Amino acid sequence: MSIQIIKGIQIPAFDVEMLSLGKLIAIPFKQYVPEGQAFWLYPSQHIPSNLTREEYYQPEFLSNAQETCKRYSRAPVLIKTWASAEYHWHMHSHTKELLLQVARSTVWNVTALEHMFEENQVLKLLFLRVHRLPEPMLVNAPPQSSPYYFPSSEDTIVSASEQDTPAISTTSFIRRRTWLVSGVVYPYTSLESLVLQAESNASEILNTTVFKHRIKQLLGWQSSHIQVIEEPKWISEISLLGDRSKEDDEGKSNYQAGTDFENIVRKSLELLGFSIDYSHKGGAGGLDLFCSHPYPLVGECKSGKKIPNDTAVQLLNLGTIRLENKETFSQAAKLIIGPGEPTDQLKRAARVHGMAIITPTTLEKLVKLHHKYPVDLLKLKEHLIDGQADEEVEKFIGQVSQSIKLRSHIVELTKHYLENANDEDANVSALHAIYIVSKPPQPLRREEMHEILIELSSPLTGYLGRKKGSDGSDRFYFLRDLSV
């Protein structure tokens, strides 16, 4: 549904950027704005009360503020956001002591806030629900210095909609507004600073991009585009390289085909979290694989249509000869990776010597799963059974997939429950009651759901937040989505 907007408000360019990013949810604004009114956010060069940027912003934000203002200093100017007025908070003398806490939770100097307060013995903060436009407006004729902005015939106006991406989630906005007006310092300022530092880094290395996106999710910030981390193309080549033979791969020898397969297996195990010892690189008389952490793992890779009968004996001999510590080899997980059906002789030898045999297809499925959700390698080890282990590893993959679906359901349920209830958090009983009637993936007792909620609110997962109760009456709130 489109929203009719006839005017905008002019606020400092860096404040606009911080509102759009999710760092700010309110701004100093003297003029009266009716609650619910929607308007454009025009990035102005003007600072409230004629303060300088050095006076207005905290030192750690000054460099970013100056850079932002420079970007908006010349026409045409792009307007990328609109907002609706949520609440106009007036800080009078009896709440003046909260100025320091407000400064600590925002980007402004406390001296600037005190200066604006002293002008009229009141500081007016306008709380805004900010949305990003799907495409920016183009302002060709910059407006006069004023609290407001009115589009001219020279400007390119776009339509605003209720479907436009919000800067932060409803749950996060309610929680932060409550903290700000009650004098609670926002607890994630360090994380926010980390994001801003990463934002200023021009590098678009994949890990940096993923890192920024995940922290934004944790903070409740909404990405302007849902960040889908594409699966690397090489993952889909694991099976192909394993099946390759001299006849299938024109122009490459069996040796080269085998080397390519060994390399992609090492790459796969490294992605799964194993530490690869690259001093073992296969070849004539060499051990194909040795992983030292999280537990020792030795392995042989066999590309082509068959796995030779003597593969188990070969792995046993090479492992014993090439590893200096014989005890390491005896305790290590032993893995044979190759396509096709192993012979009965190879299966018997693998069972006798404690070796698991899996196909490249199974390895590929495991890597694809890990790319979406981290695999517990210690639990995986339990499924690397002696002999043909594909069925057992597939069983493990199915268990992990079902576990992800269950947890994703609980995260989504918590998110929608809090938004519909317009509440900050919920106790276990309320969430369990909603879970029971939500067509859940599997039945859960209240105690079981409580354990999963605690897991999802761990700092290492960070999908939910937790307010720990002294008597076990924990309360949980939404932080970020868990995609399946």
C-alpha angles and dihedrals in degrees: 000000000000122000123218112228120180103174145015139215124239116229132158112294094235091051088054091051092049090049090051093048093047099247092113129040097175140035137197105261124161101191122088115256120183113238112257095024114135124216143160119264107231114198103229132188090220121103119208118263090011091282120158120244089249089055095042103047132054112252095250091059098042097090092051091045093053091048092050094049090051090055091055098040097097135050134287095057122193120222107202103170145047128193143193122223108249104173138346108217118198115202110204131180093283091058098037091108088070092068092090092052090048090053092049090053096047141036100265131102115249088228089059091051090048090050092052090046093052092054093070103000088251137079116209117205117189114209112213136194099213126203130187118232116235087233128010128256116240116227108193097172112050111222126240118269102280142128088253140052124210118190118241131208089262093062125092106230123200129194123258121216139189086237093064114118113270117226091230135010121265092246093051092047094052092047094048094046090052091050094048098050092043094051097249110147112235104256098210101059092118091054090048091052089051090055092049090052090050090047091055090053107095091205115110096195109158094241091052091049093049091045093054093046094050094049090049089053090049090053092049093249115146117227115235085229122024103251110234110185104213119227110250110254093232091068090070090053096063094090093040093054091046093052094046119117134176091266093048095048109055115206096017128097124230087251092056092045089052092048092051090052093048090051094052091046090053089048090050095050090047090053089050089057105263119138107234121213102214093193084083107068105153119232124127109347092355133123109242098211139020122167119184102189146087080004133342114276127177124188151171125218120209118185123188132055099304141040108223118241093240095055093104092049090046092053091047094050097042093045092051093046102039101043112075093205106063091190089060091058094046091053096040125105107250120214135185115191120191142122128255133037114312115231120254088249092056092047091052092047091048092052092048094050098038098250126152119216119204134166125241087247091061091047090050092052090050093051092046089053093048091051088062099035129008115259119224102235093196090057090045089057090062089060096049090094125179113275125004103008104171095102092049093048090047087053089054091049090052092050092051092047092051090047091053092049091051093050093044088053092052093048092049091046092052092048095051094041092056093045093050092044091045087225135137100226143351138217125242095256093056093047092046091051090053091045093056093058096039099085091255123204089241138356116269132188117228091253092051092050090048090056091051092048089053090049092050091049094052113122087239092059103026100185092127134023123228134211103198116223121213092228097040093273094133121177124208136203135187122263109161143348124266105214121206 
